[in-house]
Amino acid sequence: MTLKNFSTRIRQIVGKASAKNTEEWLDNQEVCLLLKISPRTLQNLRDNRSIPYTRIERKIFYNKREIWNFIEKRNIQSKK
């Protein structure tokens, strides 16, 4: 199997899994808008492992539920 065929097959598998998956995923821009932060701040959060993410090829995605958990965690800490 060539690398191109392998890459195509992975995309097919991910596409099928995405169709069955009820989770919502956000990209960098959507997370920056949601959290009202810059792309560099988002990069720092990834580097510090404060926000979980998934990388597919060169694109980074964030689970929407995990982002909301992050927001709630920050809100609870800021109230203390």
PyMOL Python script that loads the backbone (N, CA, C, O; Angstrom):
from pymol import cmd

cmd.read_pdbstr("""\
ATOM      1  N   MET A   1       0.857  -1.180   0.000  1.00  0.00           N
ATOM      2  CA  MET A   1       0.000   0.000   0.000  1.00  0.00           C
ATOM      3  C   MET A   1       0.898   1.237   0.000  1.00  0.00           C
ATOM      4  O   MET A   1       1.794   1.356   0.836  1.00  0.00           O
ATOM      5  N   THR A   2       0.663   2.136  -0.917  1.00  0.00           N
ATOM      6  CA  THR A   2       1.452   3.353  -0.990  1.00  0.00           C
ATOM      7  C   THR A   2       0.989   4.344   0.068  1.00  0.00           C
ATOM      8  O   THR A   2      -0.093   4.213   0.640  1.00  0.00           O
ATOM      9  N   LEU A   3       1.825   5.325   0.310  1.00  0.00           N
ATOM     10  CA  LEU A   3       1.490   6.346   1.310  1.00  0.00           C
ATOM     11  C   LEU A   3       0.229   7.110   0.908  1.00  0.00           C
ATOM     12  O   LEU A   3      -0.596   7.445   1.758  1.00  0.00           O
ATOM     13  N   LYS A   4       0.083   7.382  -0.382  1.00  0.00           N
ATOM     14  CA  LYS A   4      -1.102   8.104  -0.849  1.00  0.00           C
ATOM     15  C   LYS A   4      -2.365   7.268  -0.615  1.00  0.00           C
ATOM     16  O   LYS A   4      -3.384   7.794  -0.167  1.00  0.00           O
ATOM     17  N   ASN A   5      -2.299   5.977  -0.916  1.00  0.00           N
ATOM     18  CA  ASN A   5      -3.444   5.099  -0.683  1.00  0.00           C
ATOM     19  C   ASN A   5      -3.762   5.000   0.807  1.00  0.00           C
ATOM     20  O   ASN A   5      -4.926   4.991   1.208  1.00  0.00           O
ATOM     21  N   PHE A   6      -2.709   4.925   1.616  1.00  0.00           N
ATOM     22  CA  PHE A   6      -2.888   4.854   3.060  1.00  0.00           C
ATOM     23  C   PHE A   6      -3.589   6.107   3.575  1.00  0.00           C
ATOM     24  O   PHE A   6      -4.532   6.026   4.362  1.00  0.00           O
ATOM     25  N   SER A   7      -3.113   7.273   3.118  1.00  0.00           N
ATOM     26  CA  SER A   7      -3.711   8.548   3.531  1.00  0.00           C
ATOM     27  C   SER A   7      -5.180   8.622   3.108  1.00  0.00           C
ATOM     28  O   SER A   7      -6.028   9.069   3.880  1.00  0.00           O
ATOM     29  N   THR A   8      -5.475   8.187   1.895  1.00  0.00           N
ATOM     30  CA  THR A   8      -6.856   8.186   1.409  1.00  0.00           C
ATOM     31  C   THR A   8      -7.726   7.278   2.262  1.00  0.00           C
ATOM     32  O   THR A   8      -8.850   7.636   2.614  1.00  0.00           O
ATOM     33  N   ARG A   9      -7.207   6.114   2.591  1.00  0.00           N
ATOM     34  CA  ARG A   9      -7.967   5.155   3.408  1.00  0.00           C
ATOM     35  C   ARG A   9      -8.241   5.725   4.800  1.00  0.00           C
ATOM     36  O   ARG A   9      -9.344   5.572   5.326  1.00  0.00           O
ATOM     37  N   ILE A  10      -7.253   6.374   5.394  1.00  0.00           N
ATOM     38  CA  ILE A  10      -7.433   6.987   6.721  1.00  0.00           C
ATOM     39  C   ILE A  10      -8.525   8.050   6.652  1.00  0.00           C
ATOM     40  O   ILE A  10      -9.374   8.124   7.541  1.00  0.00           O
ATOM     41  N   ARG A  11      -8.510   8.867   5.612  1.00  0.00           N
ATOM     42  CA  ARG A  11      -9.545   9.898   5.467  1.00  0.00           C
ATOM     43  C   ARG A  11     -10.932   9.274   5.360  1.00  0.00           C
ATOM     44  O   ARG A  11     -11.897   9.802   5.912  1.00  0.00           O
ATOM     45  N   GLN A  12     -11.033   8.150   4.649  1.00  0.00           N
ATOM     46  CA  GLN A  12     -12.315   7.461   4.519  1.00  0.00           C
ATOM     47  C   GLN A  12     -12.789   6.947   5.874  1.00  0.00           C
ATOM     48  O   GLN A  12     -13.962   7.084   6.223  1.00  0.00           O
ATOM     49  N   ILE A  13     -11.882   6.361   6.627  1.00  0.00           N
ATOM     50  CA  ILE A  13     -12.224   5.818   7.943  1.00  0.00           C
ATOM     51  C   ILE A  13     -12.651   6.936   8.884  1.00  0.00           C
ATOM     52  O   ILE A  13     -13.653   6.814   9.589  1.00  0.00           O
ATOM     53  N   VAL A  14     -11.891   8.021   8.893  1.00  0.00           N
ATOM     54  CA  VAL A  14     -12.212   9.154   9.759  1.00  0.00           C
ATOM     55  C   VAL A  14     -13.554   9.762   9.351  1.00  0.00           C
ATOM     56  O   VAL A  14     -14.343  10.154  10.210  1.00  0.00           O
ATOM     57  N   GLY A  15     -13.813   9.841   8.053  1.00  0.00           N
ATOM     58  CA  GLY A  15     -15.085  10.368   7.572  1.00  0.00           C
ATOM     59  C   GLY A  15     -16.258   9.535   8.040  1.00  0.00           C
ATOM     60  O   GLY A  15     -17.275  10.082   8.466  1.00  0.00           O
ATOM     61  N   LYS A  16     -16.135   8.218   7.968  1.00  0.00           N
ATOM     62  CA  LYS A  16     -17.198   7.333   8.436  1.00  0.00           C
ATOM     63  C   LYS A  16     -17.386   7.448   9.935  1.00  0.00           C
ATOM     64  O   LYS A  16     -18.515   7.468  10.425  1.00  0.00           O
ATOM     65  N   ALA A  17     -16.281   7.522  10.666  1.00  0.00           N
ATOM     66  CA  ALA A  17     -16.363   7.642  12.121  1.00  0.00           C
ATOM     67  C   ALA A  17     -16.993   8.973  12.508  1.00  0.00           C
ATOM     68  O   ALA A  17     -17.768   9.042  13.461  1.00  0.00           O
ATOM     69  N   SER A  18     -16.662  10.030  11.771  1.00  0.00           N
ATOM     70  CA  SER A  18     -17.220  11.350  12.067  1.00  0.00           C
ATOM     71  C   SER A  18     -18.719  11.369  11.846  1.00  0.00           C
ATOM     72  O   SER A  18     -19.455  12.009  12.596  1.00  0.00           O
ATOM     73  N   ALA A  19     -19.171  10.671  10.818  1.00  0.00           N
ATOM     74  CA  ALA A  19     -20.603  10.639  10.539  1.00  0.00           C
ATOM     75  C   ALA A  19     -21.360   9.934  11.655  1.00  0.00           C
ATOM     76  O   ALA A  19     -22.496  10.298  11.958  1.00  0.00           O
ATOM     77  N   LYS A  20     -20.747   8.934  12.267  1.00  0.00           N
ATOM     78  CA  LYS A  20     -21.390   8.183  13.343  1.00  0.00           C
ATOM     79  C   LYS A  20     -21.216   8.870  14.689  1.00  0.00           C
ATOM     80  O   LYS A  20     -22.016   8.667  15.602  1.00  0.00           O
ATOM     81  N   ASN A  21     -20.184   9.674  14.811  1.00  0.00           N
ATOM     82  CA  ASN A  21     -19.844  10.307  16.081  1.00  0.00           C
ATOM     83  C   ASN A  21     -20.761  11.501  16.330  1.00  0.00           C
ATOM     84  O   ASN A  21     -20.932  12.345  15.450  1.00  0.00           O
ATOM     85  N   THR A  22     -21.344  11.577  17.510  1.00  0.00           N
ATOM     86  CA  THR A  22     -22.229  12.687  17.838  1.00  0.00           C
ATOM     87  C   THR A  22     -21.486  13.836  18.505  1.00  0.00           C
ATOM     88  O   THR A  22     -22.078  14.874  18.799  1.00  0.00           O
ATOM     89  N   GLU A  23     -20.187  13.653  18.747  1.00  0.00           N
ATOM     90  CA  GLU A  23     -19.388  14.710  19.345  1.00  0.00           C
ATOM     91  C   GLU A  23     -19.241  15.866  18.361  1.00  0.00           C
ATOM     92  O   GLU A  23     -19.207  15.660  17.148  1.00  0.00           O
ATOM     93  N   GLU A  24     -19.155  17.059  18.884  1.00  0.00           N
ATOM     94  CA  GLU A  24     -18.908  18.224  18.046  1.00  0.00           C
ATOM     95  C   GLU A  24     -17.469  18.643  18.210  1.00  0.00           C
ATOM     96  O   GLU A  24     -16.937  18.643  19.320  1.00  0.00           O
ATOM     97  N   TRP A  25     -16.833  19.000  17.107  1.00  0.00           N
ATOM     98  CA  TRP A  25     -15.437  19.398  17.115  1.00  0.00           C
ATOM     99  C   TRP A  25     -15.315  20.827  16.618  1.00  0.00           C
ATOM    100  O   TRP A  25     -16.050  21.254  15.727  1.00  0.00           O
ATOM    101  N   LEU A  26     -14.382  21.556  17.202  1.00  0.00           N
ATOM    102  CA  LEU A  26     -14.136  22.948  16.844  1.00  0.00           C
ATOM    103  C   LEU A  26     -12.720  23.085  16.314  1.00  0.00           C
ATOM    104  O   LEU A  26     -11.828  22.332  16.705  1.00  0.00           O
ATOM    105  N   ASP A  27     -12.513  24.049  15.422  1.00  0.00           N
ATOM    106  CA  ASP A  27     -11.160  24.309  14.948  1.00  0.00           C
ATOM    107  C   ASP A  27     -10.567  25.477  15.743  1.00  0.00           C
ATOM    108  O   ASP A  27     -11.219  26.024  16.632  1.00  0.00           O
ATOM    109  N   ASN A  28      -9.330  25.852  15.418  1.00  0.00           N
ATOM    110  CA  ASN A  28      -8.636  26.912  16.158  1.00  0.00           C
ATOM    111  C   ASN A  28      -9.429  28.212  16.187  1.00  0.00           C
ATOM    112  O   ASN A  28      -9.591  28.828  17.241  1.00  0.00           O
ATOM    113  N   GLN A  29      -9.919  28.622  15.027  1.00  0.00           N
ATOM    114  CA  GLN A  29     -10.639  29.893  14.948  1.00  0.00           C
ATOM    115  C   GLN A  29     -11.886  29.886  15.827  1.00  0.00           C
ATOM    116  O   GLN A  29     -12.159  30.860  16.529  1.00  0.00           O
ATOM    117  N   GLU A  30     -12.629  28.808  15.788  1.00  0.00           N
ATOM    118  CA  GLU A  30     -13.852  28.723  16.591  1.00  0.00           C
ATOM    119  C   GLU A  30     -13.541  28.777  18.085  1.00  0.00           C
ATOM    120  O   GLU A  30     -14.266  29.419  18.844  1.00  0.00           O
ATOM    121  N   VAL A  31     -12.476  28.110  18.510  1.00  0.00           N
ATOM    122  CA  VAL A  31     -12.103  28.123  19.927  1.00  0.00           C
ATOM    123  C   VAL A  31     -11.631  29.517  20.336  1.00  0.00           C
ATOM    124  O   VAL A  31     -11.982  29.997  21.414  1.00  0.00           O
ATOM    125  N   CYS A  32     -10.844  30.165  19.490  1.00  0.00           N
ATOM    126  CA  CYS A  32     -10.392  31.530  19.795  1.00  0.00           C
ATOM    127  C   CYS A  32     -11.576  32.476  19.964  1.00  0.00           C
ATOM    128  O   CYS A  32     -11.593  33.298  20.881  1.00  0.00           O
ATOM    129  N   LEU A  33     -12.559  32.360  19.086  1.00  0.00           N
ATOM    130  CA  LEU A  33     -13.746  33.209  19.193  1.00  0.00           C
ATOM    131  C   LEU A  33     -14.555  32.883  20.443  1.00  0.00           C
ATOM    132  O   LEU A  33     -15.038  33.784  21.130  1.00  0.00           O
ATOM    133  N   LEU A  34     -14.700  31.611  20.730  1.00  0.00           N
ATOM    134  CA  LEU A  34     -15.473  31.184  21.896  1.00  0.00           C
ATOM    135  C   LEU A  34     -14.830  31.657  23.200  1.00  0.00           C
ATOM    136  O   LEU A  34     -15.514  32.143  24.101  1.00  0.00           O
ATOM    137  N   LEU A  35     -13.506  31.507  23.288  1.00  0.00           N
ATOM    138  CA  LEU A  35     -12.795  31.882  24.516  1.00  0.00           C
ATOM    139  C   LEU A  35     -12.350  33.343  24.532  1.00  0.00           C
ATOM    140  O   LEU A  35     -11.874  33.852  25.547  1.00  0.00           O
ATOM    141  N   LYS A  36     -12.515  34.009  23.381  1.00  0.00           N
ATOM    142  CA  LYS A  36     -12.084  35.409  23.230  1.00  0.00           C
ATOM    143  C   LYS A  36     -10.597  35.549  23.538  1.00  0.00           C
ATOM    144  O   LYS A  36     -10.183  36.374  24.352  1.00  0.00           O
ATOM    145  N   ILE A  37      -9.807  34.714  22.860  1.00  0.00           N
ATOM    146  CA  ILE A  37      -8.359  34.725  23.020  1.00  0.00           C
ATOM    147  C   ILE A  37      -7.699  34.759  21.650  1.00  0.00           C
ATOM    148  O   ILE A  37      -8.341  34.511  20.630  1.00  0.00           O
ATOM    149  N   SER A  38      -6.414  35.068  21.642  1.00  0.00           N
ATOM    150  CA  SER A  38      -5.656  35.100  20.393  1.00  0.00           C
ATOM    151  C   SER A  38      -5.176  33.696  20.033  1.00  0.00           C
ATOM    152  O   SER A  38      -5.143  32.809  20.885  1.00  0.00           O
ATOM    153  N   PRO A  39      -4.806  33.499  18.775  1.00  0.00           N
ATOM    154  CA  PRO A  39      -4.243  32.204  18.387  1.00  0.00           C
ATOM    155  C   PRO A  39      -2.990  31.849  19.187  1.00  0.00           C
ATOM    156  O   PRO A  39      -2.763  30.676  19.483  1.00  0.00           O
ATOM    157  N   ARG A  40      -2.186  32.831  19.536  1.00  0.00           N
ATOM    158  CA  ARG A  40      -0.973  32.566  20.316  1.00  0.00           C
ATOM    159  C   ARG A  40      -1.327  32.098  21.732  1.00  0.00           C
ATOM    160  O   ARG A  40      -0.673  31.201  22.264  1.00  0.00           O
ATOM    161  N   THR A  41      -2.336  32.684  22.336  1.00  0.00           N
ATOM    162  CA  THR A  41      -2.782  32.245  23.660  1.00  0.00           C
ATOM    163  C   THR A  41      -3.290  30.812  23.595  1.00  0.00           C
ATOM    164  O   THR A  41      -3.034  30.012  24.495  1.00  0.00           O
ATOM    165  N   LEU A  42      -4.007  30.494  22.529  1.00  0.00           N
ATOM    166  CA  LEU A  42      -4.486  29.127  22.349  1.00  0.00           C
ATOM    167  C   LEU A  42      -3.303  28.167  22.205  1.00  0.00           C
ATOM    168  O   LEU A  42      -3.319  27.061  22.745  1.00  0.00           O
ATOM    169  N   GLN A  43      -2.283  28.601  21.473  1.00  0.00           N
ATOM    170  CA  GLN A  43      -1.072  27.789  21.343  1.00  0.00           C
ATOM    171  C   GLN A  43      -0.441  27.547  22.712  1.00  0.00           C
ATOM    172  O   GLN A  43      -0.014  26.431  23.008  1.00  0.00           O
ATOM    173  N   ASN A  44      -0.379  28.575  23.541  1.00  0.00           N
ATOM    174  CA  ASN A  44       0.175  28.425  24.897  1.00  0.00           C
ATOM    175  C   ASN A  44      -0.650  27.441  25.726  1.00  0.00           C
ATOM    176  O   ASN A  44      -0.089  26.640  26.474  1.00  0.00           O
ATOM    177  N   LEU A  45      -1.952  27.494  25.599  1.00  0.00           N
ATOM    178  CA  LEU A  45      -2.813  26.558  26.329  1.00  0.00           C
ATOM    179  C   LEU A  45      -2.557  25.112  25.879  1.00  0.00           C
ATOM    180  O   LEU A  45      -2.566  24.190  26.695  1.00  0.00           O
ATOM    181  N   ARG A  46      -2.331  24.928  24.584  1.00  0.00           N
ATOM    182  CA  ARG A  46      -1.978  23.585  24.091  1.00  0.00           C
ATOM    183  C   ARG A  46      -0.611  23.165  24.614  1.00  0.00           C
ATOM    184  O   ARG A  46      -0.439  22.037  25.077  1.00  0.00           O
ATOM    185  N   ASP A  47       0.357  24.070  24.542  1.00  0.00           N
ATOM    186  CA  ASP A  47       1.717  23.762  24.995  1.00  0.00           C
ATOM    187  C   ASP A  47       1.747  23.392  26.475  1.00  0.00           C
ATOM    188  O   ASP A  47       2.498  22.508  26.887  1.00  0.00           O
ATOM    189  N   ASN A  48       0.923  24.077  27.273  1.00  0.00           N
ATOM    190  CA  ASN A  48       0.861  23.819  28.718  1.00  0.00           C
ATOM    191  C   ASN A  48      -0.045  22.647  29.058  1.00  0.00           C
ATOM    192  O   ASN A  48      -0.183  22.273  30.223  1.00  0.00           O
ATOM    193  N   ARG A  49      -0.657  22.074  28.040  1.00  0.00           N
ATOM    194  CA  ARG A  49      -1.601  20.958  28.208  1.00  0.00           C
ATOM    195  C   ARG A  49      -2.813  21.341  29.055  1.00  0.00           C
ATOM    196  O   ARG A  49      -3.376  20.516  29.774  1.00  0.00           O
ATOM    197  N   SER A  50      -3.197  22.605  28.953  1.00  0.00           N
ATOM    198  CA  SER A  50      -4.387  23.081  29.656  1.00  0.00           C
ATOM    199  C   SER A  50      -5.656  22.729  28.902  1.00  0.00           C
ATOM    200  O   SER A  50      -6.722  22.576  29.497  1.00  0.00           O
ATOM    201  N   ILE A  51      -5.533  22.602  27.578  1.00  0.00           N
ATOM    202  CA  ILE A  51      -6.674  22.286  26.726  1.00  0.00           C
ATOM    203  C   ILE A  51      -6.331  21.042  25.915  1.00  0.00           C
ATOM    204  O   ILE A  51      -5.310  21.007  25.228  1.00  0.00           O
ATOM    205  N   PRO A  52      -7.183  20.020  25.994  1.00  0.00           N
ATOM    206  CA  PRO A  52      -6.936  18.828  25.165  1.00  0.00           C
ATOM    207  C   PRO A  52      -7.296  19.104  23.705  1.00  0.00           C
ATOM    208  O   PRO A  52      -8.217  19.867  23.415  1.00  0.00           O
ATOM    209  N   TYR A  53      -6.568  18.481  22.806  1.00  0.00           N
ATOM    210  CA  TYR A  53      -6.814  18.664  21.378  1.00  0.00           C
ATOM    211  C   TYR A  53      -6.451  17.396  20.626  1.00  0.00           C
ATOM    212  O   TYR A  53      -5.797  16.499  21.158  1.00  0.00           O
ATOM    213  N   THR A  54      -6.884  17.345  19.392  1.00  0.00           N
ATOM    214  CA  THR A  54      -6.583  16.232  18.508  1.00  0.00           C
ATOM    215  C   THR A  54      -6.039  16.799  17.213  1.00  0.00           C
ATOM    216  O   THR A  54      -6.573  17.768  16.673  1.00  0.00           O
ATOM    217  N   ARG A  55      -4.973  16.191  16.721  1.00  0.00           N
ATOM    218  CA  ARG A  55      -4.389  16.642  15.464  1.00  0.00           C
ATOM    219  C   ARG A  55      -4.673  15.579  14.404  1.00  0.00           C
ATOM    220  O   ARG A  55      -4.355  14.404  14.588  1.00  0.00           O
ATOM    221  N   ILE A  56      -5.268  16.001  13.305  1.00  0.00           N
ATOM    222  CA  ILE A  56      -5.499  15.133  12.159  1.00  0.00           C
ATOM    223  C   ILE A  56      -4.775  15.782  10.990  1.00  0.00           C
ATOM    224  O   ILE A  56      -5.129  16.871  10.538  1.00  0.00           O
ATOM    225  N   GLU A  57      -3.754  15.085  10.515  1.00  0.00           N
ATOM    226  CA  GLU A  57      -2.821  15.626   9.547  1.00  0.00           C
ATOM    227  C   GLU A  57      -2.246  16.911  10.140  1.00  0.00           C
ATOM    228  O   GLU A  57      -1.618  16.858  11.197  1.00  0.00           O
ATOM    229  N   ARG A  58      -2.437  18.042   9.506  1.00  0.00           N
ATOM    230  CA  ARG A  58      -1.879  19.301  10.043  1.00  0.00           C
ATOM    231  C   ARG A  58      -2.921  20.169  10.729  1.00  0.00           C
ATOM    232  O   ARG A  58      -2.621  21.277  11.173  1.00  0.00           O
ATOM    233  N   LYS A  59      -4.126  19.671  10.812  1.00  0.00           N
ATOM    234  CA  LYS A  59      -5.234  20.446  11.374  1.00  0.00           C
ATOM    235  C   LYS A  59      -5.483  20.036  12.820  1.00  0.00           C
ATOM    236  O   LYS A  59      -5.429  18.853  13.154  1.00  0.00           O
ATOM    237  N   ILE A  60      -5.754  21.010  13.669  1.00  0.00           N
ATOM    238  CA  ILE A  60      -6.003  20.757  15.090  1.00  0.00           C
ATOM    239  C   ILE A  60      -7.489  20.963  15.371  1.00  0.00           C
ATOM    240  O   ILE A  60      -8.100  21.931  14.919  1.00  0.00           O
ATOM    241  N   PHE A  61      -8.051  20.017  16.136  1.00  0.00           N
ATOM    242  CA  PHE A  61      -9.461  20.094  16.514  1.00  0.00           C
ATOM    243  C   PHE A  61      -9.596  19.955  18.021  1.00  0.00           C
ATOM    244  O   PHE A  61      -8.762  19.337  18.683  1.00  0.00           O
ATOM    245  N   TYR A  62     -10.658  20.541  18.547  1.00  0.00           N
ATOM    246  CA  TYR A  62     -10.943  20.519  19.976  1.00  0.00           C
ATOM    247  C   TYR A  62     -12.350  19.975  20.170  1.00  0.00           C
ATOM    248  O   TYR A  62     -13.276  20.349  19.451  1.00  0.00           O
ATOM    249  N   ASN A  63     -12.498  19.106  21.130  1.00  0.00           N
ATOM    250  CA  ASN A  63     -13.812  18.574  21.462  1.00  0.00           C
ATOM    251  C   ASN A  63     -14.598  19.681  22.164  1.00  0.00           C
ATOM    252  O   ASN A  63     -14.132  20.261  23.145  1.00  0.00           O
ATOM    253  N   LYS A  64     -15.774  19.961  21.658  1.00  0.00           N
ATOM    254  CA  LYS A  64     -16.571  21.068  22.197  1.00  0.00           C
ATOM    255  C   LYS A  64     -16.881  20.865  23.686  1.00  0.00           C
ATOM    256  O   LYS A  64     -16.855  21.816  24.467  1.00  0.00           O
ATOM    257  N   ARG A  65     -17.171  19.628  24.065  1.00  0.00           N
ATOM    258  CA  ARG A  65     -17.465  19.334  25.474  1.00  0.00           C
ATOM    259  C   ARG A  65     -16.246  19.645  26.355  1.00  0.00           C
ATOM    260  O   ARG A  65     -16.394  20.179  27.454  1.00  0.00           O
ATOM    261  N   GLU A  66     -15.044  19.311  25.869  1.00  0.00           N
ATOM    262  CA  GLU A  66     -13.825  19.584  26.636  1.00  0.00           C
ATOM    263  C   GLU A  66     -13.576  21.083  26.775  1.00  0.00           C
ATOM    264  O   GLU A  66     -13.094  21.540  27.812  1.00  0.00           O
ATOM    265  N   ILE A  67     -13.900  21.841  25.744  1.00  0.00           N
ATOM    266  CA  ILE A  67     -13.735  23.301  25.819  1.00  0.00           C
ATOM    267  C   ILE A  67     -14.701  23.870  26.855  1.00  0.00           C
ATOM    268  O   ILE A  67     -14.330  24.748  27.634  1.00  0.00           O
ATOM    269  N   TRP A  68     -15.940  23.374  26.865  1.00  0.00           N
ATOM    270  CA  TRP A  68     -16.901  23.847  27.870  1.00  0.00           C
ATOM    271  C   TRP A  68     -16.447  23.453  29.279  1.00  0.00           C
ATOM    272  O   TRP A  68     -16.621  24.226  30.221  1.00  0.00           O
ATOM    273  N   ASN A  69     -15.873  22.267  29.428  1.00  0.00           N
ATOM    274  CA  ASN A  69     -15.322  21.862  30.728  1.00  0.00           C
ATOM    275  C   ASN A  69     -14.207  22.810  31.155  1.00  0.00           C
ATOM    276  O   ASN A  69     -14.119  23.182  32.325  1.00  0.00           O
ATOM    277  N   PHE A  70     -13.362  23.198  30.215  1.00  0.00           N
ATOM    278  CA  PHE A  70     -12.283  24.146  30.482  1.00  0.00           C
ATOM    279  C   PHE A  70     -12.853  25.483  30.952  1.00  0.00           C
ATOM    280  O   PHE A  70     -12.362  26.065  31.919  1.00  0.00           O
ATOM    281  N   ILE A  71     -13.883  25.967  30.272  1.00  0.00           N
ATOM    282  CA  ILE A  71     -14.511  27.242  30.642  1.00  0.00           C
ATOM    283  C   ILE A  71     -15.102  27.153  32.048  1.00  0.00           C
ATOM    284  O   ILE A  71     -14.897  28.045  32.871  1.00  0.00           O
ATOM    285  N   GLU A  72     -15.833  26.076  32.314  1.00  0.00           N
ATOM    286  CA  GLU A  72     -16.447  25.911  33.636  1.00  0.00           C
ATOM    287  C   GLU A  72     -15.392  25.825  34.730  1.00  0.00           C
ATOM    288  O   GLU A  72     -15.556  26.411  35.800  1.00  0.00           O
ATOM    289  N   LYS A  73     -14.336  25.115  34.474  1.00  0.00           N
ATOM    290  CA  LYS A  73     -13.243  24.983  35.448  1.00  0.00           C
ATOM    291  C   LYS A  73     -12.644  26.348  35.754  1.00  0.00           C
ATOM    292  O   LYS A  73     -12.397  26.675  36.915  1.00  0.00           O
ATOM    293  N   ARG A  74     -12.411  27.142  34.719  1.00  0.00           N
ATOM    294  CA  ARG A  74     -11.856  28.502  34.900  1.00  0.00           C
ATOM    295  C   ARG A  74     -12.817  29.405  35.644  1.00  0.00           C
ATOM    296  O   ARG A  74     -12.391  30.220  36.462  1.00  0.00           O
ATOM    297  N   ASN A  75     -14.119  29.273  35.372  1.00  0.00           N
ATOM    298  CA  ASN A  75     -15.119  30.102  36.055  1.00  0.00           C
ATOM    299  C   ASN A  75     -15.176  29.761  37.546  1.00  0.00           C
ATOM    300  O   ASN A  75     -15.294  30.657  38.382  1.00  0.00           O
ATOM    301  N   ILE A  76     -15.094  28.486  37.877  1.00  0.00           N
ATOM    302  CA  ILE A  76     -15.122  28.063  39.277  1.00  0.00           C
ATOM    303  C   ILE A  76     -13.879  28.583  39.994  1.00  0.00           C
ATOM    304  O   ILE A  76     -13.976  29.075  41.119  1.00  0.00           O
ATOM    305  N   GLN A  77     -12.721  28.480  39.361  1.00  0.00           N
ATOM    306  CA  GLN A  77     -11.485  28.961  39.981  1.00  0.00           C
ATOM    307  C   GLN A  77     -11.497  30.471  40.172  1.00  0.00           C
ATOM    308  O   GLN A  77     -10.985  30.969  41.175  1.00  0.00           O
ATOM    309  N   SER A  78     -12.074  31.207  39.226  1.00  0.00           N
ATOM    310  CA  SER A  78     -12.079  32.657  39.338  1.00  0.00           C
ATOM    311  C   SER A  78     -13.034  33.156  40.426  1.00  0.00           C
ATOM    312  O   SER A  78     -12.873  34.271  40.922  1.00  0.00           O
ATOM    313  N   LYS A  79     -14.027  32.342  40.803  1.00  0.00           N
ATOM    314  CA  LYS A  79     -14.971  32.728  41.851  1.00  0.00           C
ATOM    315  C   LYS A  79     -14.401  32.557  43.237  1.00  0.00           C
ATOM    316  O   LYS A  79     -14.910  33.139  44.194  1.00  0.00           O
ATOM    317  N   LYS A  80     -13.348  31.764  43.361  1.00  0.00           N
ATOM    318  CA  LYS A  80     -12.764  31.503  44.681  1.00  0.00           C
ATOM    319  C   LYS A  80     -11.974  32.688  45.187  1.00  0.00           C
ATOM    320  O   LYS A  80     -11.417  32.636  46.283  1.00  0.00           O
TER     321      LYS A  80
END
""", "prot")
cmd.dss("prot")
cmd.show_as("cartoon", "prot")
cmd.util.cbc("prot")
cmd.orient("prot")
